[in-house]
Amino acid sequence: MNYYFLLITSLLLIQFSCVSTMPGSKTFNYCYPNDHYAADSIHFPYTSIPETILTDTLLLKQYSISTINLANATGTLPLILDLTQLKKQYEIHPSTEIEIKIIGKKQEIANRLIVCRTEIAGIAAELDCEGERAEQLSTYMSGKESAQVNKLTVASITLGALTAVTAIFITPKNTSDAVAVTGGLGSATLGLLSLSASRKTEYMHPRNLLVDIWYEPTTSTYYPPAIWYIITHKEFSNNKQNSICYNTRERWKEYNQLKDDDSKKTKKEIDILFGSGGVYTSELLKTRANMLNQLQAAIKLLDQDIQQLLYGINY
Protein backbone atom coordinates (compact mmCIF):
# COMPACT_ATOMS: atom_id res chain seq x y z
CA MET A 1 0.00 0.00 0.00
CA ASN A 2 2.86 2.40 0.80
CA TYR A 3 4.24 1.88 -2.70
CA TYR A 4 0.90 2.87 -4.18
CA PHE A 5 0.81 5.90 -1.92
CA LEU A 6 4.27 7.04 -3.05
CA LEU A 7 3.29 6.58 -6.70
CA ILE A 8 0.11 8.64 -6.29
CA THR A 9 2.02 11.35 -4.39
CA SER A 10 4.66 11.58 -7.11
CA LEU A 11 2.02 11.90 -9.81
CA LEU A 12 0.25 14.65 -7.86
CA LEU A 13 3.50 16.57 -7.36
CA ILE A 14 4.30 16.35 -11.08
CA GLN A 15 0.81 17.52 -11.97
CA PHE A 16 0.88 20.60 -9.72
CA SER A 17 4.46 21.63 -10.46
CA CYS A 18 4.22 21.67 -14.24
CA VAL A 19 3.97 24.90 -16.25
CA SER A 20 0.57 25.27 -17.89
CA THR A 21 -0.50 27.46 -20.79
CA MET A 22 -3.11 30.03 -19.81
CA PRO A 23 -5.49 31.85 -22.17
CA GLY A 24 -3.81 34.88 -23.73
CA SER A 25 -0.38 34.13 -22.27
CA LYS A 26 1.25 34.14 -25.71
CA THR A 27 -1.15 36.56 -27.43
CA PHE A 28 0.68 39.85 -27.23
CA ASN A 29 0.33 41.42 -30.70
CA TYR A 30 -2.87 43.32 -30.01
CA CYS A 31 -1.14 45.73 -27.61
CA TYR A 32 1.63 46.70 -30.03
CA PRO A 33 1.60 49.53 -32.59
CA ASN A 34 1.60 48.58 -36.26
CA ASP A 35 4.80 50.53 -36.96
CA HIS A 36 7.86 51.38 -34.89
CA TYR A 37 8.52 54.98 -33.93
CA ALA A 38 10.89 56.80 -36.28
CA ALA A 39 13.23 59.47 -34.96
CA ASP A 40 12.28 62.98 -36.07
CA SER A 41 15.50 64.52 -37.41
CA ILE A 42 13.82 67.91 -37.92
CA HIS A 43 12.37 68.39 -34.44
CA PHE A 44 15.14 66.72 -32.47
CA PRO A 45 16.21 68.04 -29.04
CA TYR A 46 19.68 69.42 -28.42
CA THR A 47 21.75 67.07 -26.28
CA SER A 48 22.84 70.20 -24.45
CA ILE A 49 21.19 73.57 -25.09
CA PRO A 50 23.77 76.00 -26.59
CA GLU A 51 24.99 78.71 -24.21
CA THR A 52 24.01 81.40 -26.72
CA ILE A 53 20.36 80.37 -26.32
CA LEU A 54 20.49 80.17 -22.52
CA THR A 55 21.88 83.72 -22.38
CA ASP A 56 19.46 85.18 -24.91
CA THR A 57 17.89 88.01 -22.89
CA LEU A 58 15.01 88.42 -25.31
CA LEU A 59 14.10 84.74 -24.99
CA LEU A 60 14.52 84.71 -21.20
CA LYS A 61 12.30 87.77 -20.93
CA GLN A 62 9.38 85.88 -22.45
CA TYR A 63 9.99 82.30 -21.29
CA SER A 64 11.20 80.60 -18.11
CA ILE A 65 14.10 78.14 -18.05
CA SER A 66 11.59 75.30 -17.52
CA THR A 67 9.70 76.33 -20.65
CA ILE A 68 12.93 76.56 -22.64
CA ASN A 69 13.96 73.09 -21.49
CA LEU A 70 10.57 71.66 -22.45
CA ALA A 71 10.70 73.42 -25.82
CA ASN A 72 14.08 71.82 -26.42
CA ALA A 73 12.74 68.38 -25.46
CA THR A 74 9.84 68.69 -27.88
CA GLY A 75 12.08 70.00 -30.68
CA THR A 76 10.29 73.36 -30.80
CA LEU A 77 13.09 75.51 -29.40
CA PRO A 78 14.36 76.71 -32.83
CA LEU A 79 10.77 77.57 -33.75
CA ILE A 80 10.30 79.52 -30.51
CA LEU A 81 13.51 81.44 -31.21
CA ASP A 82 12.07 82.39 -34.60
CA LEU A 83 8.79 83.39 -32.96
CA THR A 84 10.62 85.58 -30.46
CA GLN A 85 12.41 87.43 -33.23
CA LEU A 86 9.19 87.91 -35.16
CA LYS A 87 7.49 89.38 -32.09
CA LYS A 88 10.40 91.78 -31.65
CA GLN A 89 10.13 92.85 -35.28
CA TYR A 90 6.40 93.39 -34.87
CA GLU A 91 6.96 95.63 -31.84
CA ILE A 92 9.37 97.81 -33.84
CA HIS A 93 7.51 97.77 -37.17
CA PRO A 94 3.95 96.43 -36.86
CA SER A 95 2.66 95.05 -40.13
CA THR A 96 0.14 92.56 -41.43
CA GLU A 97 2.91 90.56 -43.09
CA ILE A 98 4.80 90.03 -39.82
CA GLU A 99 1.56 89.31 -37.98
CA ILE A 100 0.74 86.56 -40.49
CA LYS A 101 4.23 85.12 -40.02
CA ILE A 102 3.72 85.10 -36.24
CA ILE A 103 0.42 83.25 -36.61
CA GLY A 104 2.03 80.77 -38.99
CA LYS A 105 4.96 80.16 -36.62
CA LYS A 106 2.58 79.61 -33.67
CA GLN A 107 0.64 77.12 -35.75
CA GLU A 108 3.85 75.29 -36.68
CA ILE A 109 4.79 75.03 -33.00
CA ALA A 110 1.27 73.93 -32.06
CA ASN A 111 1.32 71.21 -34.72
CA ARG A 112 4.57 69.83 -33.35
CA LEU A 113 3.25 69.87 -29.77
CA ILE A 114 0.09 68.07 -30.90
CA VAL A 115 2.33 65.33 -32.34
CA CYS A 116 4.14 65.10 -28.98
CA ARG A 117 0.85 64.82 -27.12
CA THR A 118 -0.25 62.10 -29.54
CA GLU A 119 3.00 60.22 -28.88
CA ILE A 120 2.35 60.46 -25.13
CA ALA A 121 -1.20 59.19 -25.59
CA GLY A 122 0.05 56.31 -27.75
CA ILE A 123 2.66 55.15 -25.24
CA ALA A 124 0.17 55.50 -22.37
CA ALA A 125 -2.40 53.44 -24.29
CA GLU A 126 0.14 50.67 -24.94
CA LEU A 127 1.15 50.63 -21.28
CA ASP A 128 -2.50 50.48 -20.26
CA CYS A 129 -3.13 47.57 -22.64
CA GLU A 130 -0.08 45.66 -21.40
CA GLY A 131 -1.04 46.31 -17.77
CA GLU A 132 -4.59 45.06 -18.36
CA ARG A 133 -3.28 41.99 -20.16
CA ALA A 134 -0.99 41.05 -17.26
CA GLU A 135 -3.63 41.84 -14.65
CA GLN A 136 -6.34 39.81 -16.36
CA LEU A 137 -4.11 36.76 -16.63
CA SER A 138 -3.00 37.17 -13.00
CA THR A 139 -6.63 37.30 -11.85
CA TYR A 140 -7.48 34.25 -13.98
CA MET A 141 -4.57 32.27 -12.53
CA SER A 142 -5.42 33.33 -8.96
CA GLY A 143 -8.98 32.06 -9.49
CA LYS A 144 -7.67 28.72 -10.75
CA GLU A 145 -5.30 28.49 -7.78
CA SER A 146 -8.12 29.20 -5.31
CA ALA A 147 -10.33 26.53 -6.90
CA GLN A 148 -7.43 24.06 -6.78
CA VAL A 149 -6.75 24.83 -3.10
CA ASN A 150 -10.43 24.30 -2.25
CA LYS A 151 -10.46 20.91 -4.00
CA LEU A 152 -7.27 19.77 -2.25
CA THR A 153 -8.55 20.94 1.12
CA VAL A 154 -11.82 19.05 0.70
CA ALA A 155 -9.93 15.96 -0.46
CA SER A 156 -7.58 16.17 2.53
CA ILE A 157 -10.45 16.45 5.02
CA THR A 158 -12.39 13.64 3.33
CA LEU A 159 -9.38 11.31 3.25
CA GLY A 160 -8.62 12.02 6.90
CA ALA A 161 -12.19 11.27 7.95
CA LEU A 162 -12.39 8.06 5.88
CA THR A 163 -9.05 6.87 7.24
CA ALA A 164 -10.18 7.40 10.83
CA VAL A 165 -13.46 5.57 10.31
CA THR A 166 -11.88 2.70 8.33
CA ALA A 167 -9.12 2.13 10.91
CA ILE A 168 -11.73 1.62 13.63
CA PHE A 169 -13.49 -1.23 11.85
CA ILE A 170 -10.36 -3.14 10.73
CA THR A 171 -9.62 -5.89 13.22
CA PRO A 172 -5.96 -6.89 12.60
CA LYS A 173 -3.90 -4.26 14.39
CA ASN A 174 -1.08 -4.29 11.82
CA THR A 175 -3.51 -3.64 8.98
CA SER A 176 -5.32 -0.99 11.00
CA ASP A 177 -2.04 0.81 11.76
CA ALA A 178 -0.97 0.62 8.10
CA VAL A 179 -4.28 2.17 6.97
CA ALA A 180 -4.00 4.92 9.60
CA VAL A 181 -0.41 5.77 8.63
CA THR A 182 -1.11 5.69 4.90
CA GLY A 183 -4.26 7.76 5.27
CA GLY A 184 -2.48 10.26 7.52
CA LEU A 185 0.38 10.64 5.06
CA GLY A 186 -2.06 11.05 2.19
CA SER A 187 -4.03 13.70 4.06
CA ALA A 188 -0.83 15.55 4.99
CA THR A 189 0.38 15.40 1.38
CA LEU A 190 -2.87 16.90 0.10
CA GLY A 191 -2.57 19.60 2.73
CA LEU A 192 0.98 20.44 1.63
CA LEU A 193 -0.09 20.50 -2.00
CA SER A 194 -2.80 23.01 -1.14
CA LEU A 195 -0.14 25.30 0.35
CA SER A 196 2.03 25.11 -2.78
CA ALA A 197 -0.71 25.08 -5.42
CA SER A 198 0.81 27.97 -7.35
CA ARG A 199 0.24 27.82 -11.08
CA LYS A 200 2.82 28.98 -13.61
CA THR A 201 2.52 29.94 -17.24
CA GLU A 202 4.77 31.03 -20.07
CA TYR A 203 4.07 34.72 -20.71
CA MET A 204 5.81 36.52 -23.58
CA HIS A 205 6.38 40.25 -24.23
CA PRO A 206 9.06 40.71 -26.94
CA ARG A 207 8.27 44.46 -27.11
CA ASN A 208 8.90 45.36 -23.49
CA LEU A 209 8.32 49.01 -22.50
CA LEU A 210 9.83 48.38 -19.07
CA VAL A 211 13.31 47.40 -20.27
CA ASP A 212 14.55 50.88 -21.32
CA ILE A 213 13.31 52.39 -18.06
CA TRP A 214 15.26 49.82 -16.04
CA TYR A 215 18.55 49.93 -17.96
CA GLU A 216 18.21 53.53 -19.29
CA PRO A 217 20.27 53.41 -22.49
CA THR A 218 21.42 56.63 -24.20
CA THR A 219 18.76 56.28 -26.89
CA SER A 220 15.51 54.35 -26.55
CA THR A 221 14.28 51.60 -28.82
CA TYR A 222 10.64 52.05 -27.86
CA TYR A 223 10.09 55.68 -26.79
CA PRO A 224 9.94 58.69 -29.16
CA PRO A 225 12.89 61.12 -28.71
CA ALA A 226 10.80 63.85 -27.06
CA ILE A 227 9.36 61.52 -24.41
CA TRP A 228 12.71 59.84 -23.82
CA TYR A 229 14.47 63.19 -23.37
CA ILE A 230 11.90 64.38 -20.83
CA ILE A 231 11.90 61.26 -18.66
CA THR A 232 15.71 60.93 -18.60
CA HIS A 233 16.58 64.53 -17.62
CA LYS A 234 16.20 65.60 -14.00
CA GLU A 235 14.99 69.14 -14.78
CA PHE A 236 11.59 67.69 -15.74
CA SER A 237 10.94 65.86 -12.45
CA ASN A 238 9.17 67.49 -9.53
CA ASN A 239 12.18 67.50 -7.22
CA LYS A 240 14.71 68.40 -9.97
CA GLN A 241 17.14 66.01 -8.25
CA ASN A 242 16.65 62.85 -10.29
CA SER A 243 15.03 62.03 -13.60
CA ILE A 244 11.50 60.66 -13.94
CA CYS A 245 13.09 57.45 -15.21
CA TYR A 246 15.22 57.13 -12.06
CA ASN A 247 12.30 57.93 -9.74
CA THR A 248 10.15 55.33 -11.49
CA ARG A 249 12.82 52.66 -10.97
CA GLU A 250 13.06 53.56 -7.29
CA ARG A 251 9.28 53.19 -6.88
CA TRP A 252 9.46 49.79 -8.59
CA LYS A 253 12.16 48.69 -6.16
CA GLU A 254 10.26 50.02 -3.14
CA TYR A 255 6.76 48.78 -3.96
CA ASN A 256 7.57 45.60 -5.87
CA GLN A 257 10.51 44.32 -3.78
CA LEU A 258 13.02 44.47 -6.65
CA LYS A 259 16.08 44.78 -4.46
CA ASP A 260 19.58 45.63 -5.59
CA ASP A 261 21.05 42.33 -4.46
CA ASP A 262 22.69 39.34 -6.05
CA SER A 263 20.15 36.75 -4.95
CA LYS A 264 19.19 34.12 -7.48
CA LYS A 265 15.48 34.90 -7.04
CA THR A 266 15.92 38.63 -7.74
CA LYS A 267 18.10 38.03 -10.80
CA LYS A 268 15.57 35.57 -12.20
CA GLU A 269 12.67 37.99 -11.70
CA ILE A 270 14.61 40.86 -13.29
CA ASP A 271 15.53 38.71 -16.29
CA ILE A 272 11.87 37.80 -16.78
CA LEU A 273 10.35 41.25 -16.14
CA PHE A 274 12.85 43.15 -18.28
CA GLY A 275 13.43 40.52 -20.94
CA SER A 276 11.19 39.14 -23.66
CA GLY A 277 9.16 37.01 -21.25
CA GLY A 278 9.39 33.71 -19.44
CA VAL A 279 7.62 31.57 -16.84
CA TYR A 280 5.38 33.73 -14.64
CA THR A 281 3.45 33.08 -11.45
CA SER A 282 0.25 35.01 -10.74
CA GLU A 283 2.15 37.14 -8.21
CA LEU A 284 4.88 38.07 -10.69
CA LEU A 285 2.22 38.95 -13.26
CA LYS A 286 0.61 41.21 -10.68
CA THR A 287 4.00 42.82 -10.09
CA ARG A 288 4.39 43.44 -13.83
CA ALA A 289 0.90 44.95 -14.03
CA ASN A 290 1.68 47.30 -11.12
CA MET A 291 4.94 48.42 -12.73
CA LEU A 292 3.21 49.11 -16.04
CA ASN A 293 0.49 51.10 -14.28
CA GLN A 294 3.04 53.19 -12.36
CA LEU A 295 4.91 53.96 -15.57
CA GLN A 296 1.69 54.76 -17.38
CA ALA A 297 0.81 57.36 -14.72
CA ALA A 298 4.24 59.00 -15.06
CA ILE A 299 3.94 59.15 -18.87
CA LYS A 300 0.40 60.57 -18.76
CA LEU A 301 1.54 63.43 -16.52
CA LEU A 302 3.88 64.63 -19.28
CA ASP A 303 0.83 65.81 -21.19
CA GLN A 304 0.25 68.52 -18.56
CA ASP A 305 3.68 70.01 -19.26
CA ILE A 306 3.10 69.99 -23.02
CA GLN A 307 -0.27 71.63 -22.46
CA GLN A 308 1.29 74.43 -20.41
CA LEU A 309 3.88 75.03 -23.14
CA LEU A 310 1.08 75.21 -25.71
CA TYR A 311 -0.72 77.81 -23.60
CA GLY A 312 2.50 79.79 -23.19
CA ILE A 313 3.13 79.94 -26.93
CA ASN A 314 -0.36 81.24 -27.67
CA TYR A 315 -0.27 83.83 -24.89
Stockholm file with secondary structure:
# STOCKHOLM 1.0

chainA/1-315         MNYYFLLITSLLLIQFSCVSTMPGSKTFNYCYPNDHYAADSIHFPYTSIPETILTDTLLLKQYSISTINLANATGTLPLILDLTQLKKQYEIHPSTEIEIKIIGKKQEIANRLIVCRTEIAGIAAELDCEGERAEQLSTYMSGKESAQVNKLTVASITLGALTAVTAIFITPKNTSDAVAVTGGLGSATLGLLSLSASRKTEYMHPRNLLVDIWYEPTTSTYYPPAIWYIITHKEFSNNKQNSICYNTRERWKEYNQLKDDDSKKTKKEIDILFGSGGVYTSELLKTRANMLNQLQAAIKLLDQDIQQLLYGINY
#=GR chainA/1-315 SS CHHHHHHHHHHHHHHHHSCBCCTTSSCCGGGSCSSCCCCCSSSCCCSSCCHHHHTCHHHHHHSCHHHHHHHHHTTCHHHHHHHHHHHHHHHHSCCHHHHHHHHHHHHHHHHHHHHHHHHHHHHHHHHHHHHHHHHHHHHHHHHHHHHHHHHHHHHHHHHHHHHHHHHHHCCSHHHHHHHHHHHHHHHHHHHHHHHTCCCEEEEECSSCTTHHHHHCCSSCSSSCHHHHHHHTSGGGSSSSSSCHHHHHHHHHHHHHCCCSSCCHHHHHHHHHHTSSEEEEEHHHHHHHHHHHHHHHHHHHHHHHHHHHHHHHHHC
#=GC SS_cons         CHHHHHHHHHHHHHHHHSCBCCTTSSCCGGGSCSSCCCCCSSSCCCSSCCHHHHTCHHHHHHSCHHHHHHHHHTTCHHHHHHHHHHHHHHHHSCCHHHHHHHHHHHHHHHHHHHHHHHHHHHHHHHHHHHHHHHHHHHHHHHHHHHHHHHHHHHHHHHHHHHHHHHHHHCCSHHHHHHHHHHHHHHHHHHHHHHHTCCCEEEEECSSCTTHHHHHCCSSCSSSCHHHHHHHTSGGGSSSSSSCHHHHHHHHHHHHHCCCSSCCHHHHHHHHHHTSSEEEEEHHHHHHHHHHHHHHHHHHHHHHHHHHHHHHHHHC
//
